[in-house]
Amino acid sequence: MNQTEKDKWPVYYADTVHLSNKESNVGIVCLWTKKERIIEKLIPENYCFIGQLYSKDYGLQILIRNLLANNQIRYLVVTGLDLNKSAQGLINFFELGVDETNKILDTEIFLDSKIKKEHVDIIRDRVCLVDLRNTNLNDLNEELLKLNKLNGKGEEIIIDLPDIKPPIRYPTDFSGFKIRGMDFFRAYRYLLKNILRFGIYDGEKKEVFIGNVSFFIEKLTDDDSNYLSKRISNVWESKFSKKFNYEDKEYETFFIDELDCSDEIKDAVMSMFAESKKNICFMIGKAYLPEKYLEDAVEIVGNNISKKWLPDPHGNVVIRVEDNLIRAMHVNQKGKAIDEFTGKTAKEVYRKIASNIAISMIYHALDIGAELQKAEIALMEGKKYVQDRPL
């Protein structure tokens, strides 16, 4: 590797790797231990790079690619705290290799198809893994000095990044799902999306389900009524309901143990709106879709309808830069100021907002996070800040 190529390495995620002595043939992976903790204990000449390995899957794919792209790295030292067994995948890769399906032996980790068997063989032949997880961090320098000086070996190979394929089911904590919509179809579409994305498949009952669902609808449109009229007209009755008021709106809340969200929900909505006219909420213990309905649900979720953002029930956040501070005022849906969070940095302010649970919706949190960062830049550079406008 010539000097120009060294300057371009690591090929991927270079901003997460600390480079030290580019002539060294030693790399260090410190797992979940912050690399800054270890850097301050090391002699810079003793290693080429140090980086963390949080992910035993994607992170390992990136590490392998960067090692293939640098034939000078002959030792890979593993140290630090391992919180998710990412070290075991790395160690098994070097000690045991992969099987014919590209799975690292004695693990559940699969390398992506762009990493071929010959690539695996090159890395395992060229790089020696040194496991120093049980070595005191203060003794790392002494251990690094014991490693022999080796010349570069073999060719350097660049492999494209792995493709990311979204899973059928996404991870979730199942603590509850809040579904809100001004009208039925928007809320229903969002409910189906949550079931398809986070649901658990019950092979015995042939259904996909989620639990602890709060399903809010404010009104029925004419389009909703036309859509719901196609339901299977079963007689549906709620076992228990209760009224409550929120922000000057009275909600009729119906408590349901389980609800079939293919057709039964349509009967339930029509029946409940016939009684309450507007503002209903279903508290559903188990919301499920029969397997035979999944294809229809995917089609409904995929419908390209315009997205109308709903107001955050926790209120809004009005941001300004004043008196050399970022000021974020929390206002309720009526526009009344109910709290204010201040700080010098975006991080300081958003932590206060989060700890006070001032935001409840993901898109709102993302928007406010971006605005706080913009406000911090304006504060640092002495620029005028106006919320929702470019600097």
Secondary structure by P-SEA (a helix, b strand, c coil): ccaaaaaacccccccccccccccccbbbbbccccaaaaaaaccccccccccccccccaaaaaaaaaaaacccccbbbbbcccccaaaaaaaaaaccccccccccccccccccccccaaaaaaaaacbbbbbcccccccaaaaaaaaccccccccbbbbbccbbbbbccbbbbcccbbbbbccccaaaaaaaaaaaaaccccccccccccccbbbbbbccccaaaaaaaccccccbbbbccbbbbbccccccbbbbbcccccccaaaaaaaaaaaccccbbbbbccbbbbcccaaaaaaaaaacccbbbbcccccbbbbbbbccccbbbbbbccccccccccccccaaaaaaaaaaacccccaaaaaaaaaaaaaaaaaaaacccccccccc
